[in-house]
Amino acid sequence: MLRFVLVFSLLFTLCLSSSAQNCSTYTSFSNNLAFSSCNDLPYLNSFLYWNYNSSSGSLQIAYRHTGVTTSNWVAWAINPNDLQTAMIGAQALVAFQLSNGSMRAYTSPISSYTTNLPEGNLQYSVSDLTATYANGEIVVYATLSLPINTTTINQVWQDGPVSNDSPGQHSTANSNTNSKGTLNLLLGQSATSSGGSSIGRNRNIHGVLCAIGWGILMPTGVIIARYMKVFKSADPAWFYLHVTCQTSAYIIGLAGWAIGLKLGSQSTPGVQYTGHRTIGILLFILGTLQVFALLIRPKKDHKFRFYWTIYHHSVGYLVILLATINIFKGFDILNPEKKWKNVYIGVIAILAIKAVCLEAFTWYVVLKRRKSETAEKPPQGMNGANGANGHGARPTYV
């Protein structure tokens, strides 16, 4: 069990902390297009590929957005003004799949935060605008005519829902509100505003630590305590394994919680995740109480041991329930590729299946042990002496 958890934790860390693909390893484009430059965008599983001729201002791009469905629209834009408004003034290329299966790609100048992305002409001339959808990703192709000798642009990228062949409002999650930055077309260097890359890295670390600590190690420790102690030979080893697992879970989860508080203070004004934050604080309080409960654990024969056990078990199971809920809330906020969420669902399912199997086996062992003890116990009224009704034979007087 512990080996499984350690291996999965390592894989889960690698999965969430880095993207499965990057622009340098992706070469399959329609029409066998080749691009001289590429950039991994720090949010929304997006990548930009381009060829640029500064003397003519011709910018040929392929914007690739992964982890989407046919019910999503995607957009990439240049904002000739600044990044403070991000959306306002953005000259966007929009694409999504229509209900008839064909792709729609068009230009849309953004003039309002409540825009529904209406079609319109951009400040830049756009040609060869097309889009494709396959394997959960949309790729937008276009050639833009920029002012001659342009070297740096402000770029904005986004995704959102599609309903009845019409784009809807995008999410206000951090990954959406921070999807903006500058791009040096000649050097291939990009930078996000407000320390976006650092925030993105901390968000990944926060998610990994909380998922491993609260979401994996904590329930594993409960499984150890509940099912190992049924074996007399495992006492007291099960207790030390349980304490080690839960202490590690608390320390790792606490580190993730602290990073989460920092991220909350750095979030975009007006963008708050009240439910996720509240549950996180509650988990910290309950987890800390569990640690203190270990320090005041009564002995087995103490009169308060029964009540302590009820408290310890109730709070422990509540922590696991709240942690699982909050991790899924975190997935919705972090918005990694869907497969990583499926990976976590898979490990939770495996732990649940193991728990069910161990529960059945535990009852089998307990019932078999009781049956054995009952068979070895003398029948009621017998104390091992000869005679009837346990009183022994009457003495014979001579």
Disulfide bonds with the S-S distance in Angstrom:
Cys23-Cys38 2.36
